[in-house]
Amino acid sequence: MNDTDYADAHRLLQDLRAALTRVIVGQDELVTGLVTAVFAGGHVLIEGLPGLGKTHLAKALAAALGLQNSRVQCTPDLMPADVTGAEVFVTDAGGASRFEFRPGPVFTQLLLVDEINRATPRTQAALLEAMQEHQVTQGGVSHPLPAPFTVLATQNPIELEGTYPLPEAQLDRFLFKLQVAFPERAALRAMLEVSLDAEPSDTLAAVATPEDVKRITALARTVLLGERVKDAAVDLVLATQPDANASDARRHLRYGASPRALQAVVRAARVRALMEGRAHVDVADLAAVALPVLRHRVLLRMESELDGEDLGRTLASLLDAWRARL
């Protein structure tokens, strides 16, 4: 790789962020996180109240990258075959009969899974193979998914009735958990200046292609990772491991980040470095992606939750202590 490749990637990532922030007003941090995750080759869990633009953002991303996209609206009666596809019995014109696989909506490049916590555990589990292996197995035959392949799953944090919380094993499959904040007044006012009823595919020109996504994803793996940054990434994951006898925020933790979190934070930091125009990762890149990587992988102790301890504050305290030790 040469400097021109990195410069082209930097320019494309900046153009993509700018295009998305024009149609998704007041959510710059969310847009940056989503772009980072997609080019890091990961899946994203997006949590936020209804009406904050989660679905609109997914459609805008697909339009800006020229990706095939489909949507699954989760309900308790949604079956695994409704997502992955199923074998159907068909008879051809000559009278011969056979089973034929009919792909489901998961066979796309960008899959939006709306309200994933409304699907039953059986249907949620059907997504695991697709998310991890990028394939679907039916009748003993593996069917590869298109490349690139990204799952954007949304959930509403305040509705509990009729929902099935994702188990920790499945949460760990998501590279990022992004939270959609309520827009500030200036952002709400700016929304009135854009075409609110238009679909992103109608108003947003493609900034890149699926081939660009694959190329930059591969390029990100070549971004240099120095020894100091490697040590800092390891220290970050170790800082989340529970210690009931600690005097800091670790005493509130029941379960810390896994080795997969270490891989996730490095992959995301490499893309973040490209966004900033660098061919090497800095500790600041690790810090920028740490919270969305960790917030769904770290669990509080039950006693701490009952005492009103907040996971966000606990993680912020851990990150502050980690930075102070660098």
C-alpha positions as CSV (number, residue, x, y, z in Angstrom):
1,M,0.0,0.0,0.0
2,N,1.2,3.6,-0.7
3,D,0.3,7.0,0.6
4,T,-2.1,7.6,-2.2
5,D,-4.3,4.6,-1.1
6,Y,-4.5,6.0,2.4
7,A,-5.3,9.5,1.1
8,D,-8.0,8.2,-1.1
9,A,-9.6,6.2,1.8
10,H,-9.4,9.3,4.0
11,R,-11.1,11.4,1.4
12,L,-13.9,8.9,0.7
13,L,-14.6,8.4,4.5
14,Q,-14.8,12.1,5.0
15,D,-17.1,12.5,2.0
16,L,-19.3,9.7,3.2
17,R,-19.6,11.3,6.7
18,A,-20.4,14.7,5.2
19,A,-23.1,13.2,2.9
20,L,-24.8,11.3,5.8
21,T,-24.8,14.2,8.2
22,R,-26.6,16.3,5.6
23,V,-29.6,14.0,5.7
24,I,-29.3,12.8,9.3
25,V,-29.3,16.1,11.2
26,G,-27.8,16.4,14.7
27,Q,-26.4,12.8,14.9
28,D,-22.8,13.4,13.9
29,E,-21.4,11.0,16.5
30,L,-23.9,8.3,15.5
31,V,-23.0,8.7,11.9
32,T,-19.2,8.5,12.6
33,G,-19.7,5.3,14.7
34,L,-21.8,3.7,12.0
35,V,-19.3,4.4,9.2
36,T,-16.5,3.2,11.4
37,A,-18.2,-0.1,12.1
38,V,-19.2,-0.8,8.5
39,F,-15.6,-0.3,7.2
40,A,-14.3,-2.3,10.1
41,G,-16.4,-5.2,8.8
42,G,-18.6,-5.4,11.9
43,H,-22.3,-5.4,12.8
44,V,-24.0,-2.6,14.8
45,L,-26.7,-2.6,17.5
46,I,-28.5,0.7,17.5
47,E,-30.5,1.6,20.6
48,G,-32.8,4.6,20.8
49,L,-36.4,5.8,21.2
50,P,-38.8,5.6,18.3
51,G,-38.7,8.4,15.8
52,L,-35.1,9.4,16.1
53,G,-34.1,8.4,12.6
54,K,-32.6,4.9,13.1
55,T,-34.3,3.4,10.0
56,H,-33.7,6.6,8.0
57,L,-30.0,6.4,8.8
58,A,-29.8,2.7,7.6
59,K,-31.4,3.6,4.3
60,A,-29.2,6.6,3.9
61,L,-26.1,4.5,4.5
62,A,-27.2,1.9,1.9
63,A,-27.9,4.7,-0.7
64,A,-24.6,6.4,-0.1
65,L,-22.6,3.2,-0.5
66,G,-24.7,1.7,-3.3
67,L,-25.4,-1.4,-1.2
68,Q,-28.3,-3.8,-1.7
69,N,-30.4,-3.6,1.4
70,S,-33.5,-5.2,2.9
71,R,-35.4,-4.9,6.1
72,V,-36.9,-7.3,8.6
73,Q,-39.5,-6.0,11.1
74,C,-39.3,-8.3,14.1
75,T,-42.4,-9.6,15.8
76,P,-42.9,-12.5,18.3
77,D,-44.3,-14.7,15.5
78,L,-41.4,-14.1,13.1
79,M,-39.8,-17.5,12.2
80,P,-36.2,-18.2,11.4
81,A,-37.0,-19.2,7.9
82,D,-38.6,-15.7,7.4
83,V,-35.2,-14.3,7.8
84,T,-32.8,-16.9,6.4
85,G,-34.9,-18.5,3.7
86,A,-36.3,-22.1,3.4
87,E,-36.4,-25.1,1.1
88,V,-39.6,-25.3,-0.9
89,F,-41.0,-28.3,-2.9
90,V,-41.2,-27.4,-6.6
91,T,-42.2,-29.2,-9.7
92,D,-40.7,-28.2,-13.1
93,A,-42.4,-28.3,-16.5
94,G,-41.3,-31.9,-17.1
95,G,-43.0,-33.1,-13.9
96,A,-39.9,-33.7,-11.9
97,S,-40.1,-32.6,-8.3
98,R,-37.3,-31.4,-6.0
99,F,-36.6,-29.2,-3.0
100,E,-35.2,-25.8,-3.9
101,F,-33.7,-23.2,-1.5
102,R,-35.4,-19.8,-1.6
103,P,-33.2,-17.1,0.0
104,G,-34.7,-14.9,2.7
105,P,-34.0,-11.2,3.3
106,V,-30.7,-11.9,5.0
107,F,-29.2,-12.4,1.5
108,T,-28.3,-8.8,1.0
109,Q,-25.4,-6.5,1.7
110,L,-27.0,-4.3,4.4
111,L,-29.7,-5.9,6.5
112,L,-31.8,-3.7,8.8
113,V,-33.3,-5.8,11.6
114,D,-35.8,-3.5,13.3
115,E,-36.7,-4.1,17.0
116,I,-34.5,-7.2,17.2
117,N,-35.6,-7.7,20.8
118,R,-39.1,-8.4,19.7
119,A,-38.0,-11.5,17.9
120,T,-38.0,-14.8,19.8
121,P,-34.6,-16.3,20.9
122,R,-35.0,-18.9,18.2
123,T,-35.2,-16.3,15.5
124,Q,-32.5,-14.2,17.1
125,A,-30.2,-17.3,17.0
126,A,-30.9,-17.7,13.3
127,L,-28.9,-14.6,12.7
128,L,-25.9,-15.8,14.5
129,E,-24.4,-18.0,11.7
130,A,-25.1,-15.2,9.2
131,M,-23.4,-12.6,11.3
132,Q,-20.4,-14.7,12.3
133,E,-19.8,-16.9,9.3
134,H,-21.5,-14.8,6.5
135,Q,-23.4,-17.9,5.3
136,V,-26.6,-19.7,5.9
137,T,-26.8,-23.5,6.1
138,Q,-30.0,-25.2,5.0
139,G,-30.4,-28.9,4.5
140,G,-26.7,-29.5,5.1
141,V,-25.8,-27.0,2.3
142,S,-24.0,-23.7,3.0
143,H,-25.2,-20.7,1.0
144,P,-22.7,-17.8,1.2
145,L,-24.0,-14.3,1.7
146,P,-23.1,-11.3,-0.5
147,A,-20.0,-9.3,0.3
148,P,-19.8,-6.9,2.0
149,F,-22.4,-7.9,4.6
150,T,-23.5,-5.8,7.5
151,V,-26.3,-6.2,10.0
152,L,-27.8,-3.1,11.6
153,A,-30.1,-4.1,14.4
154,T,-32.3,-1.6,16.3
155,Q,-34.0,-1.9,19.7
156,N,-36.2,0.3,21.9
157,P,-34.7,0.6,25.4
158,I,-37.9,1.5,27.2
159,E,-40.3,-1.2,26.0
160,L,-40.1,-4.4,27.9
161,E,-43.4,-6.1,27.4
162,G,-43.3,-8.7,24.6
163,T,-39.6,-8.4,24.2
164,Y,-36.7,-10.9,24.4
165,P,-33.4,-9.3,25.5
166,L,-30.5,-10.5,23.5
167,P,-28.2,-12.9,25.4
168,E,-24.6,-11.9,26.1
169,A,-23.2,-14.4,23.5
170,Q,-25.2,-12.7,20.7
171,L,-24.5,-9.2,21.9
172,D,-20.8,-10.0,21.6
173,R,-21.3,-10.6,17.9
174,F,-22.0,-6.9,17.4
175,L,-18.9,-4.7,16.9
176,F,-20.6,-1.6,18.2
177,K,-23.5,-0.7,20.3
178,L,-24.5,2.9,19.4
179,Q,-27.0,5.0,21.3
180,V,-29.2,7.5,19.5
181,A,-29.4,10.7,21.6
182,F,-32.3,13.1,21.4
183,P,-31.4,16.0,19.1
184,E,-30.6,19.5,20.5
185,R,-32.9,22.4,19.7
186,A,-30.6,23.6,16.9
187,A,-30.7,20.2,15.3
188,L,-34.5,20.0,15.6
189,R,-34.8,23.3,13.9
190,A,-32.4,22.3,11.1
191,M,-34.5,19.2,10.4
192,L,-37.2,21.5,9.0
193,E,-34.8,22.7,6.3
194,V,-34.4,19.2,4.8
195,S,-37.0,17.1,3.0
196,L,-38.3,15.0,5.9
197,D,-40.6,12.9,3.8
198,A,-38.2,12.0,1.1
199,E,-36.4,8.6,1.1
200,P,-32.6,8.8,1.2
201,S,-32.4,6.8,-2.0
202,D,-34.2,9.7,-3.7
203,T,-32.1,12.6,-2.4
204,L,-28.7,11.1,-1.7
205,A,-26.2,10.4,-4.4
206,A,-23.9,7.4,-4.0
207,V,-20.5,8.4,-2.6
208,A,-18.9,5.0,-2.9
209,T,-19.6,1.5,-4.2
210,P,-19.6,-1.9,-2.6
211,E,-16.2,-2.5,-4.1
212,D,-14.9,0.6,-2.3
213,V,-16.2,-0.8,0.9
214,K,-14.3,-4.1,0.4
215,R,-11.2,-2.2,-0.7
216,I,-11.1,0.1,2.3
217,T,-12.0,-2.6,4.7
218,A,-8.9,-4.5,3.5
219,L,-6.8,-1.4,3.5
220,A,-7.7,-0.7,7.1
221,R,-6.1,-4.0,8.1
222,T,-2.7,-2.6,7.0
223,V,-2.9,0.4,9.2
224,L,0.1,0.3,11.5
225,L,-0.3,-0.8,15.1
226,G,2.7,0.2,17.3
227,E,3.8,-1.6,20.4
228,R,2.6,1.2,22.7
229,V,-0.8,1.1,21.1
230,K,-1.0,-2.7,21.4
231,D,-0.2,-2.5,25.1
232,A,-2.8,0.2,25.6
233,A,-5.5,-1.9,23.9
234,V,-4.7,-4.9,26.1
235,D,-4.7,-2.6,29.2
236,L,-8.1,-1.3,28.1
237,V,-9.6,-4.8,28.1
238,L,-7.9,-5.8,31.3
239,A,-9.3,-2.6,33.0
240,T,-12.8,-4.0,32.5
241,Q,-12.2,-7.3,34.3
242,P,-14.1,-7.5,37.7
243,D,-12.3,-7.0,40.9
244,A,-14.6,-7.0,44.0
245,N,-11.7,-5.8,46.2
246,A,-10.8,-2.8,43.9
247,S,-11.2,0.7,45.1
248,D,-12.2,2.0,41.7
249,A,-15.2,1.3,39.4
250,R,-14.1,-2.3,38.8
251,R,-15.8,-3.3,42.0
252,H,-19.2,-2.7,40.3
253,L,-18.5,-5.1,37.4
254,R,-19.8,-8.6,37.1
255,Y,-18.5,-9.5,33.7
256,G,-15.8,-7.8,31.7
257,A,-14.9,-7.5,28.0
258,S,-13.8,-10.6,26.1
259,P,-10.8,-11.2,23.8
260,R,-13.2,-10.5,20.9
261,A,-13.6,-7.0,22.3
262,L,-9.8,-6.6,22.0
263,Q,-10.0,-7.5,18.3
264,A,-13.0,-5.2,17.9
265,V,-11.4,-2.1,19.4
266,V,-8.3,-2.6,17.2
267,R,-10.3,-3.1,14.0
268,A,-12.4,0.0,14.7
269,A,-9.4,2.1,15.8
270,R,-7.7,1.3,12.4
271,V,-10.7,2.7,10.5
272,R,-10.8,5.7,12.8
273,A,-7.1,6.4,12.0
274,L,-8.0,6.3,8.3
275,M,-10.8,8.8,8.9
276,E,-8.2,11.1,10.6
277,G,-5.8,10.8,7.6
278,R,-3.2,8.6,9.3
279,A,-1.7,5.3,8.3
280,H,-1.0,4.4,12.0
281,V,-3.2,4.0,15.0
282,D,-2.9,6.4,17.9
283,V,-4.1,5.9,21.5
284,A,-6.7,8.6,20.8
285,D,-8.2,6.2,18.2
286,L,-8.6,3.5,20.8
287,A,-10.2,6.0,23.2
288,A,-12.6,7.2,20.5
289,V,-14.0,3.7,19.8
290,A,-13.8,2.3,23.3
291,L,-17.2,3.1,24.6
292,P,-19.3,1.7,21.7
293,V,-17.1,-1.4,21.8
294,L,-17.5,-2.0,25.5
295,R,-21.0,-0.8,26.5
296,H,-22.7,-4.0,25.4
297,R,-19.9,-6.3,26.6
298,V,-19.5,-5.2,30.2
299,L,-22.1,-6.1,32.9
300,L,-22.7,-4.5,36.3
301,R,-23.1,-6.5,39.4
302,M,-26.7,-6.9,40.5
303,E,-26.0,-5.1,43.8
304,S,-24.6,-2.1,41.9
305,E,-27.6,-1.9,39.7
306,L,-29.9,-1.9,42.7
307,D,-27.8,0.8,44.2
308,G,-28.4,3.0,41.1
309,E,-25.0,2.6,39.6
310,D,-25.1,3.5,35.9
311,L,-23.0,1.5,33.3
312,G,-22.2,4.6,31.3
313,R,-20.7,6.4,34.3
314,T,-18.8,3.3,35.4
315,L,-17.3,2.9,31.9
316,A,-16.4,6.6,31.8
317,S,-14.6,6.2,35.1
318,L,-12.7,3.2,33.9
319,L,-11.7,5.0,30.7
320,D,-10.5,8.0,32.6
321,A,-8.4,5.8,34.8
322,W,-7.0,4.0,31.8
323,R,-6.0,7.2,30.1
324,A,-4.3,8.4,33.2
325,R,-2.1,5.3,33.3
326,L,-0.9,5.7,29.7
